[in-house]
Amino acid sequence: MPAFAYRGRNAVGEMVQGVLNGATAAAVADVLFSSGITPLEIKDAPASAQQKQASVAASLFGAKIRHVDVLLFTRQIYTLLKAGVPIMRALTGLQESSQNKAMQGTIGQVRESLDSGRELSVSLARHPQVFSSFYLSMVRVGEMAGRLEEIFLRLFHHMEFERFMREQVKSALRYPSFVIMAMVVAMFVVNIFVIPAFAKVFKGFGADLPLMTRILIGLSDFMVAWWHVQIAAIALAGAGFKAWIGTPRGRYLWDRFKMRIPIAGKIVRKATLARFARSFALAARSGVPIIQALTTVAMTVDNDFIARKIEKMRDSVERGESVLRAAMASQVFTPVVLQMIAVGEESGALDEMMEEVANMYQSEVEYELKTLSQQIEPILIVLLGTMVLVLALGIFLPLWDLGRVAMKK
């Protein structure tokens, strides 16, 4: 998401400034309001050359703050707060015990910000690359309601669920990706080393070759003569693709395409919707207004296509429509889920129903992953069979014809 630089005043009137990631400036404003900051100015924050160099150097040589580091921090601070340890003492202990140097520095800066009189949510908001806008909104709600330790526990369970779903989706895509890569490598080896050897034999006999054999030899000659150009083209295509998905339009189109991939696409879609439902349930249960909850949740689903749908739901709710009608207009939920949303909205237990929706999607993802190999095996067998058939027709038919000619002689 794009970065926005902001200036504003906190609850005690102090001037604060920083950088936040968000889909739009309005979304960043909602996050700032939820953190107790009244924004005075929000504008695009293009990174300077020095910032880019520092970012590259940090990513290459410096320690990184991973999702698991924030997960452990959330769990540990919950335990310390529940035990009655003051927040400053708790942060000091976490800073000393952290094994990640970058996390130590971040906790130290948060502690210094707290020591200067800022609230915890404001102190955490100064590190948008570490703590998401959803995380900050939940902490702010905990501060306002006096239930900070409970919020940290819910955030821990939520982040643990997100980690589980992300790993499940990666495991779903790993097997087919590996098989396809192996097939591509096999075709490359065959065209570079195997077919040229057979081509020399065929040319020595001077016989007419079948069409399939001529096609294979022509493809092999092209790959042998221009292999360096092909490698460069693949590298440039990879770099271009990475740059394309780094743009808002490219990321949106790629996220939409991922959910249309046969078999794997529905797993990605259900996992994304499970994260949305769980995040929305947590926000609603913590007392966050629905409109603000939809704004912050849209930033946590890790899919721009679904995020756009959620933002349209928020706009519909702002115009006075019910959550059910907004969900129906988004066209991303199944009829069963829509029925559960209707029941939750009518009974006033929307958070509980969304939790059930998340559990249902999670169960479906786990089932799809268990049956993934059975669904993919027929497709892979067809692809492998086609590759073997093409090679057999192209290589062994000429040998068979030459053998028959030799026997006649």
C-alpha positions as CSV (number, residue, x, y, z in Angstrom):
1,M,0.0,0.0,0.0
2,P,1.2,3.6,-0.6
3,A,2.7,5.5,2.3
4,F,1.3,8.8,3.6
5,A,3.1,11.4,5.7
6,Y,0.8,13.0,8.3
7,R,0.9,15.9,10.9
8,G,-1.6,16.1,13.7
9,R,-2.3,16.7,17.3
10,N,-2.8,14.0,19.9
11,A,-5.3,14.0,22.8
12,V,-3.2,16.4,24.9
13,G,-2.7,18.8,22.1
14,E,0.9,17.8,21.2
15,M,2.1,18.0,17.6
16,V,2.9,14.5,16.2
17,Q,4.0,13.4,12.8
18,G,4.9,10.2,11.0
19,V,4.3,7.9,8.1
20,L,1.4,5.4,7.7
21,N,0.6,2.9,5.0
22,G,-3.0,3.0,3.7
23,A,-5.1,2.5,0.6
24,T,-6.2,6.1,0.5
25,A,-5.6,9.3,2.5
26,A,-9.1,8.9,4.0
27,A,-8.2,5.4,5.3
28,V,-5.1,6.9,7.0
29,A,-7.3,9.6,8.5
30,D,-9.6,7.0,10.0
31,V,-6.6,5.1,11.5
32,L,-5.3,8.4,13.0
33,F,-8.7,9.3,14.5
34,S,-8.9,5.8,16.0
35,S,-5.5,6.3,17.5
36,G,-6.6,9.6,19.2
37,I,-4.7,11.8,16.7
38,T,-6.5,14.6,14.9
39,P,-4.8,14.9,11.5
40,L,-3.9,18.4,10.2
41,E,-2.2,17.3,7.0
42,I,-2.0,14.1,5.1
43,K,0.1,13.8,1.9
44,D,2.0,11.3,-0.1
45,A,5.4,10.3,1.4
46,P,7.8,9.5,-1.5
47,A,11.0,7.9,-0.2
48,S,14.1,9.9,-0.6
49,A,17.3,8.4,-2.1
50,Q,18.9,8.1,1.3
51,Q,15.8,6.4,2.7
52,K,15.8,4.0,-0.2
53,Q,19.5,3.2,0.3
54,A,19.0,2.7,4.0
55,S,16.0,0.5,3.4
56,V,18.0,-1.6,0.9
57,A,20.9,-1.8,3.2
58,A,18.7,-2.9,6.1
59,S,16.9,-5.5,4.1
60,L,20.3,-6.9,2.9
61,F,22.5,-6.7,5.9
62,G,20.3,-5.7,8.9
63,A,18.1,-7.8,11.1
64,K,14.4,-7.9,10.0
65,I,11.4,-7.8,12.2
66,R,9.3,-10.8,11.2
67,H,5.7,-11.6,11.9
68,V,6.7,-14.1,14.6
69,D,8.6,-11.4,16.4
70,V,5.5,-9.2,16.7
71,L,3.5,-12.3,17.7
72,L,5.9,-13.2,20.5
73,F,5.9,-9.5,21.6
74,T,2.1,-9.5,21.8
75,R,1.9,-12.7,23.8
76,Q,4.6,-11.7,26.2
77,I,3.3,-8.2,26.9
78,Y,-0.1,-9.7,27.6
79,T,1.4,-12.1,30.1
80,L,3.3,-9.3,31.9
81,L,0.3,-6.9,32.0
82,K,-1.9,-9.7,33.3
83,A,0.6,-10.3,36.1
84,G,0.4,-6.7,37.1
85,V,3.8,-5.6,35.7
86,P,3.8,-1.8,34.8
87,I,4.0,-1.1,31.1
88,M,7.4,0.6,31.3
89,R,8.9,-2.2,33.3
90,A,7.4,-4.8,30.9
91,L,8.8,-3.1,27.8
92,T,12.3,-2.9,29.5
93,G,12.2,-6.6,30.2
94,L,11.0,-7.4,26.6
95,Q,13.7,-5.2,25.1
96,E,16.4,-7.0,27.1
97,S,15.1,-10.5,26.4
98,S,14.5,-10.0,22.7
99,Q,16.8,-12.0,20.4
100,N,16.2,-9.7,17.4
101,K,18.3,-6.6,17.3
102,A,15.8,-4.7,15.2
103,M,13.0,-5.6,17.6
104,Q,15.1,-4.5,20.5
105,G,15.6,-1.1,18.9
106,T,11.9,-0.8,18.1
107,I,10.8,-1.6,21.7
108,G,13.4,0.8,23.0
109,Q,12.0,3.6,20.9
110,V,8.4,2.8,22.0
111,R,9.6,2.9,25.6
112,E,11.3,6.3,25.1
113,S,8.1,7.6,23.5
114,L,6.0,6.4,26.4
115,D,8.5,8.0,28.8
116,S,8.0,11.3,27.1
117,G,4.3,11.2,27.9
118,R,2.8,9.7,24.7
119,E,0.1,6.9,24.8
120,L,1.0,3.4,23.9
121,S,-1.0,3.4,20.6
122,V,0.7,6.7,19.5
123,S,4.1,5.3,20.4
124,L,3.4,2.1,18.4
125,A,2.1,4.2,15.5
126,R,5.5,5.6,15.0
127,H,6.6,2.2,13.6
128,P,4.0,1.5,10.8
129,Q,6.3,-1.1,9.2
130,V,6.1,-3.2,12.4
131,F,2.6,-2.7,13.7
132,S,-0.3,-2.7,11.3
133,S,-3.1,-0.1,11.3
134,F,-5.4,-2.8,12.6
135,Y,-3.0,-3.6,15.4
136,L,-2.9,0.1,16.3
137,S,-6.6,0.5,16.2
138,M,-7.1,-2.5,18.6
139,V,-4.5,-1.1,21.1
140,R,-6.3,2.3,21.0
141,V,-9.6,0.6,21.8
142,G,-8.0,-1.3,24.7
143,E,-6.6,2.0,26.1
144,M,-10.0,3.7,25.9
145,A,-11.9,0.8,27.4
146,G,-9.3,-0.1,30.0
147,R,-8.9,-3.6,28.7
148,L,-5.5,-3.5,27.2
149,E,-4.4,-6.9,28.3
150,E,-7.5,-8.5,26.9
151,I,-6.9,-6.8,23.6
152,F,-3.3,-8.0,23.4
153,L,-4.6,-11.6,24.0
154,R,-7.1,-11.3,21.2
155,L,-4.5,-9.8,19.0
156,F,-2.2,-12.7,19.7
157,H,-4.9,-15.3,18.8
158,H,-5.7,-13.2,15.7
159,M,-2.1,-13.1,14.5
160,E,-1.6,-16.7,15.2
161,F,-4.6,-17.5,13.0
162,E,-3.2,-15.2,10.3
163,R,0.1,-17.0,10.4
164,F,-1.6,-20.4,10.2
165,M,-3.7,-19.4,7.2
166,R,-0.7,-17.9,5.4
167,E,1.3,-21.0,5.9
168,Q,-1.6,-23.2,4.8
169,V,-1.9,-21.2,1.6
170,K,1.8,-21.4,0.9
171,S,1.8,-25.2,1.4
172,A,-1.2,-25.4,-1.0
173,L,0.8,-23.7,-3.7
174,R,4.2,-25.3,-3.0
175,Y,3.5,-28.8,-4.5
176,P,2.1,-27.7,-7.9
177,S,4.7,-25.0,-8.2
178,F,7.5,-27.5,-7.6
179,V,6.1,-30.0,-10.1
180,I,5.7,-27.4,-12.8
181,M,9.2,-26.1,-12.2
182,A,10.6,-29.6,-12.5
183,M,8.8,-30.1,-15.8
184,V,10.2,-26.8,-17.1
185,V,13.8,-27.9,-16.1
186,A,13.3,-31.3,-17.6
187,M,12.2,-29.8,-20.9
188,F,15.2,-27.4,-20.9
189,V,17.6,-30.3,-20.3
190,V,16.0,-32.5,-23.0
191,N,16.2,-29.6,-25.6
192,I,19.8,-28.7,-24.7
193,F,21.4,-32.1,-24.3
194,V,19.2,-35.0,-25.5
195,I,17.6,-33.8,-28.7
196,P,20.8,-32.5,-30.3
197,A,22.4,-36.0,-29.9
198,F,19.5,-37.6,-31.7
199,A,19.5,-34.8,-34.3
200,K,23.1,-35.8,-35.3
201,V,22.0,-39.4,-35.8
202,F,19.0,-38.4,-37.9
203,K,21.0,-36.1,-40.1
204,G,23.6,-38.8,-40.7
205,F,20.9,-41.0,-42.3
206,G,19.7,-38.2,-44.5
207,A,16.1,-39.5,-44.3
208,D,12.9,-37.4,-44.3
209,L,11.9,-36.7,-40.7
210,P,8.3,-36.5,-39.4
211,L,6.8,-33.1,-38.7
212,M,6.9,-33.5,-34.9
213,T,10.6,-34.4,-35.1
214,R,11.4,-31.4,-37.2
215,I,9.6,-29.1,-34.7
216,L,11.5,-30.6,-31.8
217,I,14.9,-30.2,-33.6
218,G,14.1,-26.6,-34.6
219,L,13.1,-25.8,-31.0
220,S,16.2,-27.4,-29.7
221,D,18.5,-25.6,-32.2
222,F,16.9,-22.3,-31.1
223,M,17.4,-23.0,-27.4
224,V,21.0,-24.1,-27.9
225,A,21.9,-21.0,-30.1
226,W,20.1,-18.4,-28.0
227,W,20.1,-19.9,-24.5
228,H,21.8,-16.8,-23.0
229,V,19.2,-14.5,-24.6
230,Q,16.4,-16.7,-23.1
231,I,17.9,-16.6,-19.6
232,A,18.2,-12.8,-19.9
233,A,14.6,-12.6,-21.1
234,I,13.4,-14.7,-18.2
235,A,15.3,-12.6,-15.7
236,L,13.9,-9.4,-17.2
237,A,10.4,-10.8,-17.3
238,G,10.7,-11.7,-13.6
239,A,12.0,-8.3,-12.7
240,G,9.3,-6.6,-14.8
241,F,6.6,-8.8,-13.2
242,K,7.9,-7.9,-9.7
243,A,7.8,-4.2,-10.6
244,W,4.3,-4.5,-12.1
245,I,2.8,-6.1,-9.0
246,G,4.5,-3.3,-7.0
247,T,2.1,-0.8,-8.6
248,P,-1.4,-0.4,-7.2
249,R,-3.0,-1.4,-10.5
250,G,-0.7,-4.4,-11.0
251,R,-1.2,-5.6,-7.5
252,Y,-4.9,-5.4,-7.8
253,L,-5.0,-7.4,-11.1
254,W,-2.6,-10.0,-9.8
255,D,-4.6,-10.5,-6.5
256,R,-7.7,-10.9,-8.6
257,F,-6.0,-13.4,-10.9
258,K,-4.7,-15.5,-8.0
259,M,-8.3,-16.2,-7.0
260,R,-9.1,-17.4,-10.5
261,I,-6.4,-20.0,-10.7
262,P,-7.9,-23.5,-11.0
263,I,-8.0,-25.4,-7.7
264,A,-5.5,-23.2,-5.8
265,G,-7.5,-20.0,-6.5
266,K,-10.5,-21.1,-4.3
267,I,-8.1,-21.9,-1.4
268,V,-6.6,-18.4,-1.6
269,R,-10.0,-16.9,-1.8
270,K,-11.4,-18.8,1.2
271,A,-8.2,-18.1,3.3
272,T,-8.5,-14.4,2.5
273,L,-12.1,-14.3,3.5
274,A,-11.4,-16.2,6.7
275,R,-8.8,-13.5,7.7
276,F,-11.4,-10.8,6.9
277,A,-14.1,-12.5,9.0
278,R,-11.8,-13.1,11.9
279,S,-10.4,-9.5,11.9
280,F,-13.9,-8.1,11.6
281,A,-15.2,-10.3,14.5
282,L,-12.2,-9.1,16.7
283,A,-12.8,-5.5,15.9
284,A,-16.6,-5.6,16.5
285,R,-16.2,-7.6,19.8
286,S,-13.7,-5.0,21.0
287,G,-16.2,-2.2,20.5
288,V,-14.9,-0.7,17.3
289,P,-17.7,0.9,15.2
290,I,-18.6,-1.0,12.1
291,I,-17.5,1.6,9.6
292,Q,-14.1,2.0,11.3
293,A,-13.8,-1.8,11.6
294,L,-14.3,-2.2,7.9
295,T,-11.7,0.5,7.2
296,T,-9.1,-1.1,9.3
297,V,-9.9,-4.7,8.3
298,A,-9.5,-3.8,4.6
299,M,-5.8,-3.2,5.3
300,T,-5.3,-6.6,6.9
301,V,-6.6,-9.0,4.3
302,D,-3.4,-9.0,2.2
303,N,-5.3,-9.0,-1.0
304,D,-6.1,-5.7,-2.9
305,F,-9.1,-7.2,-4.7
306,I,-10.8,-8.3,-1.5
307,A,-9.8,-5.0,0.1
308,R,-11.5,-3.0,-2.6
309,K,-14.7,-5.1,-2.0
310,I,-14.5,-4.4,1.7
311,E,-14.1,-0.7,1.1
312,K,-17.2,-0.7,-1.1
313,M,-19.0,-2.5,1.8
314,R,-17.9,0.3,4.1
315,D,-19.2,3.0,1.7
316,S,-22.5,1.2,1.4
317,V,-22.8,1.0,5.2
318,E,-21.9,4.7,5.5
319,R,-24.9,5.5,3.1
320,G,-27.2,3.7,5.6
321,E,-27.4,0.2,4.1
322,S,-27.2,-2.8,6.3
323,V,-24.1,-5.0,6.5
324,L,-26.1,-7.8,4.8
325,R,-27.0,-5.7,1.7
326,A,-23.4,-4.5,1.5
327,A,-22.1,-8.0,1.7
328,M,-24.6,-9.2,-1.0
329,A,-23.5,-6.3,-3.3
330,S,-19.8,-7.3,-2.9
331,Q,-20.5,-10.7,-4.5
332,V,-17.7,-12.5,-2.7
333,F,-19.7,-14.4,0.0
334,T,-21.6,-17.6,-0.4
335,P,-25.4,-17.8,0.3
336,V,-24.6,-19.7,3.6
337,V,-22.3,-16.9,4.8
338,L,-24.9,-14.2,3.8
339,Q,-27.5,-16.1,5.8
340,M,-25.2,-16.1,8.9
341,I,-24.5,-12.4,8.5
342,A,-28.3,-11.8,8.3
343,V,-28.9,-13.7,11.5
344,G,-26.0,-12.0,13.3
345,E,-27.2,-8.5,12.3
346,E,-30.8,-9.2,13.3
347,S,-29.9,-10.7,16.6
348,G,-27.2,-8.1,17.5
349,A,-24.5,-10.8,17.6
350,L,-22.7,-10.0,14.3
351,D,-19.3,-10.5,15.9
352,E,-20.2,-14.1,16.9
353,M,-21.6,-14.9,13.5
354,M,-18.4,-13.5,11.8
355,E,-16.4,-15.7,14.1
356,E,-18.4,-18.7,12.9
357,V,-17.9,-17.6,9.3
358,A,-14.1,-17.5,9.9
359,N,-14.2,-21.0,11.5
360,M,-16.2,-22.3,8.5
361,Y,-13.8,-20.9,6.0
362,Q,-10.9,-22.2,8.0
363,S,-12.4,-25.7,8.0
364,E,-13.0,-25.5,4.2
365,V,-9.4,-24.4,3.6
366,E,-8.1,-27.3,5.7
367,Y,-10.3,-29.8,3.8
368,E,-9.2,-28.4,0.5
369,L,-5.6,-28.7,1.5
370,K,-6.1,-32.3,2.5
371,T,-7.6,-33.2,-0.8
372,L,-5.3,-30.9,-2.9
373,S,-3.1,-33.7,-4.1
374,Q,-6.1,-35.8,-5.2
375,Q,-7.3,-32.8,-7.2
376,I,-4.0,-31.9,-8.8
377,E,-2.7,-35.4,-9.6
378,P,-5.0,-35.9,-12.7
379,I,-3.9,-32.5,-14.1
380,L,-0.2,-33.3,-13.5
381,I,-0.5,-36.7,-15.0
382,V,-2.1,-35.3,-18.2
383,L,0.7,-32.7,-18.5
384,L,3.4,-35.3,-17.9
385,G,1.7,-37.7,-20.3
386,T,1.5,-35.0,-23.0
387,M,5.2,-34.2,-22.6
388,V,6.2,-37.8,-22.8
389,L,4.0,-38.3,-25.8
390,V,5.5,-35.4,-27.7
391,L,9.0,-36.6,-27.0
392,A,8.1,-40.1,-28.0
393,L,6.6,-39.1,-31.2
394,G,9.4,-36.7,-32.1
395,I,12.3,-39.0,-31.1
396,F,11.3,-42.6,-31.4
397,L,9.2,-42.5,-34.6
398,P,12.2,-41.7,-36.8
399,L,14.1,-44.4,-35.1
400,W,11.3,-46.8,-35.8
401,D,11.2,-45.8,-39.4
402,L,14.9,-46.1,-39.8
403,G,14.8,-49.6,-38.2
404,R,12.2,-50.8,-40.6
405,V,14.2,-49.4,-43.6
406,A,17.3,-51.3,-42.3
407,M,15.4,-54.5,-41.9
408,K,14.1,-54.3,-45.5
409,K,17.6,-53.9,-46.8
